[in-house]
Amino acid sequence: MITIKSTPGQDVIKHECESHRDGDWIIFRCPLCPDYERRFNWRTDEMKVKGDHPRVSHSGKYYPHELKSVFEYPN
């Protein structure tokens, strides 16, 4: 599982991102901010961000397809 989270300050709006994987990249997109995208390369730890908003705290989780049911339906 990969988790992203920015540290919110005062008067910050929180948005939950959706995620998917494209090759080595895990991509987080915000359904409320069409220009926001955070890409994380899980092999190199490289991070790229587009359309970041200073008053919006974006967070999200990525579950590998093979393990998704383990995290969603524990015991």
Residue pairs with C-beta under 8 A, 6 or more apart in sequence:
1 61
1 62
1 63
1 64
1 67
1 71
2 19
2 26
2 40
2 42
2 61
2 62
3 59
3 60
3 61
3 62
4 17
4 28
4 38
4 40
4 58
4 59
4 60
4 61
5 57
5 59
6 57
6 58
6 59
7 57
8 14
8 57
11 55
12 55
12 56
12 57
13 55
13 56
13 57
14 56
14 57
14 59
15 30
15 31
15 32
15 33
15 36
15 56
15 57
15 58
15 59
16 30
16 59
16 60
17 28
17 29
17 30
17 31
17 36
17 38
17 58
17 59
17 60
18 28
18 29
18 30
18 31
18 60
19 26
19 27
19 28
19 29
19 60
19 61
19 62
20 26
20 27
20 62
21 27
21 62
21 64
21 65
24 41
24 42
24 43
24 44
25 39
25 40
25 41
25 42
26 39
26 40
26 41
26 42
26 62
27 37
27 38
27 39
27 40
28 37
28 38
28 39
28 40
28 58
28 60
28 62
29 36
29 37
30 36
30 56
30 58
33 51
33 53
33 56
33 58
35 50
35 51
36 50
36 51
36 52
36 53
36 56
36 58
37 49
37 50
37 51
38 47
38 48
38 49
38 50
38 58
38 60
39 47
39 48
39 49
40 46
40 47
41 47
52 58
63 71
63 72
